[in-house]
Amino acid sequence: MGARGVGNSAILDQQSAMRVLTLCYEYPPLGGGGGRVAQTIARALVQRGHEVRVQTAALGWSSEEEDDEGVCVFRKASGRAKADTCRVHEMGLYCATSFFPTLRHIRTWKPDVIHAHFAMPTGLLAWAAHKFTRTPYVLTAHLGDVPGGVPEQTSKLFTLVAPIARRVWASAAACTAVSTFVKELAERAYERPVERILNGIDFSDAPPPRALSQAPRHLLFVGRLSVQKNPVFLIEALAQLPRRDWHLTIVGDGPLLSAVRESIQTHGLAANVTLAGWLAASAVQQALSASDILLMPSLSEGLPVAAIEALKYGLAIVTSDIPGVRDVLENGVNGYTFPLGDSAVFAQRLNSLLSSEQKLVAMQRASREKARAFDLTAITDAYERTLRTAAMSRAGDNISC
């Protein structure tokens, strides 16, 4: 086994197994795409012989521990009220209630490095632990924890936390971002190098290409029914299609569920839309396998996990023209973008896919080819290299990426 204990990281070499303490304020089944990314990397590191502990939040006020395919998960009671939503004060409570457990992990288990998913708020916890113990930490930034990522939700908050956020970023041994867009935002805000490491998924179980669905074509939306994901716009845009030989499955729930239901009824689309709610991972995979086109009318995205999974299953993608999707979609090749909020163009481009089997098959084939960039093996290689480099250096704060 490699180095154990503060000050001994010089013993760690390129072959040693590491102990990685992952901090993330949400971890499946709590949360969305960011938590799933943390889980995927944690499991992949364990499969390579590393030891991983996760310090995360529990639902409600009961702490618990569990084994997640070899990952030791510690859930600390912090008053989180909903599985799919974490409010700002609940994020703060996670940092507060997990502070002493994090120090306890460092004192008794002696991790080589901390991996903090979500630069804010989780980076604050990693930074505080680093100040007390000198344990190096690596930040992984997702869309919502960098200025400009989701401005309508976080602009005021980032103004308030700007001084401490700069310290969190400056003291990190390394910084990563899950997409080109998030990398650019982070480098602009914090003036330090950030490595892009895309969200990866396991393609070893990718299904073989299948024939197109017979009419109706199967459309899919996966995500929280929130303002950011824009689901009401989706229903209004679909109502403009000149043809109705399609069926949409909406996987997800959230504060706009009632508005989505009302829009479905208003536009007479009850026979065309299924509201599936949140589904288990296996059921989501079944929905992907049975679908032809993924629809993403989002106002903003970092690097949507649902879109990467759509590549794996060979779905064409129709999405808003936003920076966060540039890593998964090449317009006109494996799908289409449309101007943000332009329902007429959305309907026109989707209809062109529904009307041309040849075009749809070509775009699905292109999605499978694009999926190669997100292979989990290469993504895990990048994280493993970055975490090891951080673990082998205790030169202090301001270590460059």
Secondary structure by P-SEA (a helix, b strand, c coil): ccccccccccccccccccbbbbbbccccccccaaaaaaaaaaaaaaaabbbbbbbbbccccccccccccccbbbbccccccccccccaaaaaaaaaaaaaaaaaaaacccccbbbbcccaaaaaaaaaaaaaccbbbbbbbcccccccccccccaaaaaaaaaaaaaaaaaccbbbbccaaaaaaaaaaccbbbbbbcccccccccccccccccccbbbbbbcccccccaaaaaaaaaaacccccbbbbbcccccaaaaaaaaaaaacccccccccccccaaaaaaaaaaccbbbbbcccccccaaaaaaaaabbbbbbcccccccccccccccccccccccaaaaaaaaaaaaacaaaaaaaaaaaaaacccccaaaaaaaaaaaaaaaaaccccccccc
